[in-house]
């Protein structure tokens, strides 16, 4: 496996291209992050169709909150500390004052998506997650959810068209000399998340390479999948190049090296 040439966008100093305006929607913000150049912007209408998200709720923690974040829908997370304080007030009020313990352990079951998450907190303790930690978890869940939506979207007519606009400049070029700078396409080695990072596929030599940009080292290959580049070239057949017949011939003092 080779390492592809570094994208021109990697030379930019800013981690985020475009405006930092507060009005920027989450999808645009995410796709403009440095290292996320391979992603296209998924239409809101596609995301709002429950059929397109079938099966994802069981894979993503904080699913509903993550989806609201992607769609820029105002939602409020229930703070575990507040819930615990309210529950402790009710429980303590039912006990005689002399039987009350200064530190009462409460276990709160928060319904998350299709499963249950257990949050154990100690009243008056410091181990209870606050809003900032919750927001980080939701943000991480939103990025994963968007990636799993993205891999489905880029197989649709609109998604393929969106990736076509990025094809010439955004995905890098084949580092192989005899491919003469052939534009590549993003691909995953597996459709299962967390099995590997994104690679780029050269349609000329039909091999895959690691993107040069260090910012793409953590992008999950499942967000692009194993199907996309091949469906793309079937859809836009005029873009498929002739397979190169040239190959490097090793020589010693001008003589070809014998292959046993």
Buried (B, 14 or more C-beta within 10 A) or exposed (E): EBEBBBBEBBEEEEEBEEEEEEEBEBBEBBBBBBBBBBBBBBBEEBBEEEEBBEEBBEBBBBBBBBBBBBBEEEEEBEBBBEBBBEBBEEEBEEEEEEEEEEEBEBEBEEEBBEEEBEBEBEBEEEEBBEEEEBEEBBBBBBBBBBBBBBBBBBBBEBBBEBBBEBBEEBBBBBBBEEBEEBBBBBBBBEEEBEEEBBBBBBBBBEBBBBBBBEBBEEBBBBBBBBBBBBBBBEBBEEBEBEEBEEEEEEEEEEEEEEEE
